[in-house]
Amino acid sequence: MKNNNSNKKQNKKIDSKLLIIIGIIIAIVGIVISYIIINHNKSSEPVDEDRNGNLVVRKGYEKLDTKHKIYDNYEEYYYMYINLTDEEKEKYIEMSEEDFKENNILVISYNIDYCNETIKKFDYKSSEDRINVYYDLNHNCGVCIPEKDIKTIKIDKNIKKVYTYYKMFSEKRCDQDIVYKPIMYIYPEKDMDLTIKFKTPDLLTYTYPKYNDLWNVHVTKDSNIYDYNTDRNYYGLYWEAIDNTKLDMSTGFVVSGEETVEFLEEKLEYLGLNEREINEFIVYWIDKIDNNYNYIYFRTTDEVNKYMPLEFSEEPDTLIRIIVDIKPLDEKIEVKEQQLTKVERNGYTIVEWGGTIHK
């Protein structure tokens, strides 16, 4: 009996020690997991200050060139916009006289290419006499002429230094089965309202201004396009789309890389584009045609209409639509020369160009 009791006591001691050991292990694991979670959360949050509390630049951000001005009174702030239209004043004059009682107002102006960039998030952090302003950007496929825009922020009256930064947070993959940057210019003979519809809108991947079943615009004689949906003015209408057109290299042109710019200038003028339109085409495509040779084919109006038909509330007297198919080549190949028809512009004219890179 004594041996049995002794064994039971010994087993209880072992069980107690085992429970203590298990408890310690569980506690350690819990501490480790908590540490990992806390530090993960910390690392996922923006770090704006060093150990001494000084304002620092968040990791991964780069300097952004902007213009800015700090206003300490309403009169100066308001009269900065004295030459704006009533619509622009409604958009840009965000602060009232009341806002200046406890704050100064920081106005930051910047240029943004809405075809190539979109602002994912706008944020800022201030400390003592400094403010760091952050732009989180998304990248898109396409290029437009940058537009001026502004941000207005209430700031403490002691802030004197302003720094702006940006970081590209996501990038859209630019596949070869996309027709890039078709941009539409409109040249009416008189001011006019116009609606434009795509007959195959499901192919669209990106539009600017945003396409909502149609573009509903007012176009002036100087070709300014006012979009009723966005309440903004544009110089052209922009779209990108999936392009399943198969490349047929039985006809076309093969041009050396160093001669491609001059070649495109000549052919695009022959097809009806003016100097500004040709200039914008070259600016967008110049880095994509720096190859040993380029195979080039011009899809002209009839072919583009089959791929992406359009419907206008008022049909233009002259419609020019061009998609340039480009395939980089290491060596020169022989193809039958494409026969092009010279295009003359007459009356109310709509011009559109775009391109596709084939790999």
matplotlib code that plots the C-alpha trace (Angstrom):
import matplotlib.pyplot as plt

x = [0.0, 2.8, 4.4, 1.1, 0.6, 4.2, 3.8, 0.6, 2.3, 5.2, 2.8, 1.0, 4.3, 5.2, 1.7, 2.1, 5.5, 4.2, 1.3, 3.7, 6.0, 3.1, 1.8, 5.2, 5.4, 1.9, 2.8, 6.0, 4.2, 1.5, 4.2, 6.0, 2.7, 1.7, 5.2, 4.9, 1.4, 2.3, 5.4, 3.6, 0.9, 3.6, 5.4, 2.2, 1.5, 3.3, 6.3, 6.4, 8.7, 12.1, 12.9, 13.4, 10.0, 11.4, 9.3, 10.9, 9.9, 7.9, 9.8, 9.6, 8.4, 10.2, 10.3, 7.5, 7.8, 4.9, 4.2, 2.7, 1.7, 0.6, -2.2, -2.7, -5.7, -8.9, -8.6, -5.3, -6.5, -9.7, -8.2, -5.7, -8.7, -10.1, -9.7, -11.4, -14.8, -17.7, -17.4, -13.7, -14.3, -16.8, -14.3, -11.1, -12.3, -12.9, -12.2, -14.2, -13.2, -14.0, -11.3, -8.6, -9.4, -7.4, -5.6, -3.5, -4.4, -1.9, -2.6, -0.6, -0.7, 0.6, 0.4, -1.1, -1.5, -4.9, -4.4, -1.2, -1.8, -4.6, -4.4, -5.2, -4.7, -3.8, -2.3, -0.1, 1.7, 2.8, 5.1, 6.3, 7.0, 7.0, 4.4, 5.0, 2.4, 2.0, 0.5, -0.2, -0.5, -1.7, -0.2, -2.3, -1.5, -1.5, -0.3, -2.2, -1.0, -0.8, -3.5, -3.1, -4.9, -4.7, -5.1, -6.1, -5.3, -5.9, -2.6, -1.3, -0.2, 3.4, 4.0, 6.5, 8.1, 6.2, 7.5, 5.6, 6.3, 4.8, 4.9, 3.6, 1.5, 0.2, 0.9, -1.5, 0.0, 0.2, -0.4, 0.2, -3.5, -4.4, -4.8, -3.1, -4.0, -6.6, -7.3, -10.1, -9.9, -13.0, -12.9, -16.4, -17.3, -19.5, -20.2, -22.1, -23.5, -22.4, -22.9, -20.5, -21.2, -19.0, -20.9, -18.6, -18.1, -17.3, -13.9, -13.0, -10.4, -9.8, -11.5, -10.9, -13.1, -15.1, -17.4, -20.9, -22.8, -21.9, -19.8, -22.1, -20.0, -20.2, -17.5, -16.5, -15.1, -11.6, -12.0, -12.3, -14.4, -16.6, -17.9, -21.3, -20.8, -17.5, -18.1, -14.5, -12.8, -10.6, -8.6, -9.4, -11.3, -9.2, -9.8, -8.0, -9.4, -8.7, -7.6, -8.1, -7.3, -4.7, -1.6, -1.4, 2.2, 1.5, 1.6, 3.0, 6.3, 9.7, 11.7, 15.0, 14.7, 16.6, 14.3, 11.0, 10.2, 10.7, 8.7, 5.8, 5.8, 5.5, 2.9, 0.7, 0.6, -0.4, -3.2, -4.6, -3.1, -1.9, 1.4, 0.1, -1.5, 1.6, 3.7, 1.6, 1.8, 5.6, 6.0, 4.0, 5.5, 9.1, 10.5, 8.6, 10.0, 13.7, 14.4, 16.7, 13.8, 10.0, 7.3, 4.5, 0.9, -1.7, -5.2, -7.2, -10.8, -12.7, -10.7, -10.9, -14.6, -14.9, -12.9, -14.4, -17.4, -18.6, -21.9, -22.2, -25.3, -24.0, -21.8, -18.6, -17.9, -14.4, -13.6, -10.0, -9.3, -5.8, -4.4, -0.7, 0.3, 4.0, 6.1, 9.8, 12.3, 15.9, 16.5, 15.0, 12.4, 10.7, 6.9, 4.7, 4.3, 0.9, -1.0, -2.2, -4.8, -4.1, -6.8, -8.0, -9.7, -12.9, -15.6, -16.5, -13.7, -13.0, -9.5, -8.5, -5.2, -3.9, -1.5, -0.7, 2.7, 2.9, 5.7]
y = [0.0, 2.4, 1.7, 2.5, 5.7, 6.7, 6.0, 8.1, 11.0, 10.8, 10.6, 13.7, 15.6, 14.6, 15.7, 19.0, 19.6, 18.7, 21.1, 23.8, 23.1, 23.1, 26.3, 28.0, 26.8, 28.1, 31.5, 31.8, 30.9, 33.5, 36.2, 35.3, 35.4, 38.7, 40.2, 39.1, 40.5, 43.8, 44.3, 43.3, 45.9, 48.4, 47.6, 47.9, 51.4, 54.4, 55.5, 59.3, 59.9, 58.7, 57.7, 61.4, 62.4, 64.1, 64.0, 61.7, 60.6, 57.4, 54.5, 54.0, 57.5, 59.7, 63.5, 65.0, 68.3, 70.5, 74.2, 75.3, 78.5, 79.1, 81.6, 83.3, 85.4, 84.8, 87.9, 86.8, 83.2, 84.2, 86.7, 84.1, 82.7, 86.0, 85.1, 81.7, 80.9, 80.4, 76.7, 76.7, 78.8, 76.4, 73.6, 75.2, 77.7, 75.2, 77.3, 80.1, 83.1, 81.2, 78.6, 81.2, 82.0, 79.0, 77.8, 78.8, 77.3, 75.3, 75.1, 72.6, 72.6, 69.7, 68.2, 64.8, 62.5, 60.9, 58.4, 57.2, 57.9, 57.9, 59.1, 56.1, 58.0, 61.5, 61.9, 64.2, 64.4, 67.6, 68.3, 71.6, 73.8, 71.1, 69.1, 66.0, 65.5, 62.0, 60.9, 57.2, 56.5, 53.7, 53.3, 52.8, 52.1, 55.2, 58.8, 62.1, 65.7, 66.3, 68.5, 70.9, 70.1, 71.3, 70.1, 72.4, 71.6, 73.3, 73.6, 74.9, 78.5, 77.6, 75.4, 77.0, 74.1, 71.9, 68.7, 66.5, 62.8, 60.0, 56.3, 54.0, 51.4, 49.2, 48.8, 47.7, 45.1, 46.4, 43.4, 43.2, 42.5, 46.0, 48.9, 51.8, 55.4, 55.9, 59.6, 61.4, 65.1, 66.9, 69.9, 71.3, 74.3, 75.7, 75.1, 71.9, 69.3, 65.8, 62.3, 59.4, 55.7, 52.6, 49.7, 47.2, 48.8, 45.5, 45.6, 48.9, 48.7, 52.4, 55.7, 59.3, 61.0, 58.1, 56.5, 55.9, 54.2, 57.3, 60.4, 63.5, 66.6, 70.2, 71.0, 74.6, 75.8, 75.9, 72.1, 72.4, 69.5, 70.0, 66.8, 67.1, 64.1, 65.2, 68.9, 69.3, 70.4, 68.2, 68.6, 65.0, 61.8, 58.8, 55.1, 51.8, 48.4, 44.7, 44.1, 40.6, 41.6, 39.1, 40.6, 39.8, 40.6, 39.9, 43.7, 46.6, 48.4, 47.4, 50.4, 50.6, 52.0, 55.1, 56.0, 55.1, 58.6, 60.3, 57.5, 57.9, 61.7, 61.3, 58.5, 60.0, 63.3, 61.5, 59.8, 63.2, 63.9, 67.5, 68.4, 68.5, 65.1, 63.6, 65.2, 63.6, 60.2, 60.3, 61.5, 58.5, 55.9, 57.0, 54.7, 51.7, 52.1, 52.1, 48.7, 47.4, 47.3, 47.8, 46.1, 48.7, 48.4, 51.2, 50.1, 52.9, 54.1, 51.2, 48.5, 50.4, 50.8, 47.0, 46.5, 49.3, 50.9, 54.3, 56.1, 59.9, 62.0, 64.2, 62.4, 64.2, 65.4, 63.8, 60.8, 59.7, 56.7, 55.1, 52.3, 51.6, 48.0, 47.8, 44.6, 45.0, 43.0, 42.1, 41.7, 43.2, 41.1, 41.5, 42.3, 43.6, 47.4, 48.5, 50.8, 53.9, 56.5, 60.1, 61.7, 65.4, 67.0, 68.9, 70.5, 69.1, 66.6, 63.9, 62.4, 59.4, 57.6, 54.7, 51.8, 48.2, 46.6, 43.0, 40.8]
z = [0.0, 0.9, -2.5, -4.3, -2.4, -3.1, -6.8, -6.9, -5.2, -7.6, -10.6, -9.3, -9.0, -12.6, -13.8, -12.0, -13.5, -17.0, -16.6, -15.5, -18.5, -20.9, -19.4, -19.8, -23.5, -24.2, -22.6, -24.6, -27.8, -27.0, -26.4, -29.6, -31.6, -30.0, -30.8, -34.4, -34.8, -33.1, -35.2, -38.4, -37.7, -37.0, -40.2, -42.2, -40.8, -42.2, -40.1, -39.8, -36.9, -35.7, -32.1, -31.2, -32.5, -35.6, -38.7, -41.4, -44.9, -45.1, -46.5, -50.2, -51.1, -53.6, -53.9, -56.0, -57.8, -56.9, -56.4, -53.2, -51.3, -47.7, -47.2, -43.8, -44.8, -46.8, -49.0, -50.5, -50.9, -52.6, -55.0, -56.2, -58.1, -59.3, -63.0, -62.7, -64.2, -61.8, -62.3, -61.5, -58.4, -57.1, -57.6, -56.2, -53.5, -50.8, -47.7, -46.1, -44.1, -40.9, -41.8, -41.4, -37.7, -36.3, -39.4, -42.4, -45.7, -47.8, -51.6, -53.6, -57.4, -59.4, -62.9, -63.3, -66.4, -65.7, -68.5, -66.9, -63.1, -60.7, -57.1, -54.9, -51.6, -50.5, -47.0, -44.9, -41.6, -39.8, -36.9, -35.5, -38.5, -41.2, -43.2, -45.4, -48.1, -49.7, -52.9, -53.4, -57.1, -59.4, -62.8, -65.9, -69.6, -71.6, -71.8, -72.1, -71.8, -68.0, -66.5, -63.6, -60.4, -56.8, -53.2, -50.3, -46.7, -43.4, -41.5, -38.2, -38.3, -37.3, -40.4, -42.7, -44.6, -47.1, -48.7, -51.1, -52.0, -54.0, -54.3, -57.1, -55.3, -58.1, -61.8, -64.5, -66.7, -70.3, -72.5, -76.2, -76.9, -76.0, -78.4, -76.6, -76.5, -79.2, -78.7, -80.5, -81.6, -82.7, -85.1, -85.6, -87.8, -85.1, -81.4, -81.0, -78.6, -79.5, -78.2, -79.1, -78.5, -78.8, -80.3, -78.6, -75.2, -73.5, -75.1, -73.3, -70.6, -69.8, -70.8, -70.0, -69.3, -67.9, -70.5, -69.1, -71.9, -74.1, -74.1, -73.9, -74.7, -75.9, -78.5, -79.4, -82.7, -81.2, -80.4, -76.6, -75.4, -72.3, -70.8, -69.2, -67.0, -65.3, -65.7, -67.0, -70.2, -72.4, -75.6, -76.7, -75.7, -74.7, -74.7, -74.6, -75.4, -75.8, -79.4, -80.7, -84.3, -85.7, -87.3, -91.0, -92.2, -95.9, -96.5, -94.6, -94.2, -92.6, -91.5, -89.6, -86.0, -86.8, -89.7, -88.1, -86.7, -90.1, -91.8, -89.4, -89.8, -93.6, -93.6, -90.9, -92.7, -95.9, -94.0, -92.8, -89.4, -88.7, -87.1, -83.5, -83.8, -85.4, -82.6, -79.9, -81.7, -81.9, -78.3, -77.0, -79.3, -79.6, -76.8, -78.3, -81.8, -80.7, -82.3, -85.0, -87.4, -87.1, -89.1, -89.4, -90.7, -90.8, -90.0, -91.5, -91.0, -92.5, -90.7, -87.4, -87.8, -88.1, -84.9, -82.8, -84.5, -83.3, -83.4, -83.5, -82.9, -85.8, -88.3, -89.3, -92.8, -92.5, -90.2, -89.8, -87.7, -87.6, -85.5, -86.2, -85.7, -84.8, -84.4, -83.3, -85.5, -85.0, -88.7, -91.9, -93.6, -97.0, -97.1, -99.9, -99.4, -98.1, -100.4, -98.6, -99.8, -99.2, -97.0, -97.2, -94.3, -95.2, -93.0, -89.5, -88.8, -86.2, -86.0, -83.9, -83.6, -81.6, -81.8, -80.8, -80.1, -81.3, -79.8]

ax = plt.figure().add_subplot(projection="3d")
ax.plot(x, y, z, "-o")
ax.set_aspect("equal")
plt.show()
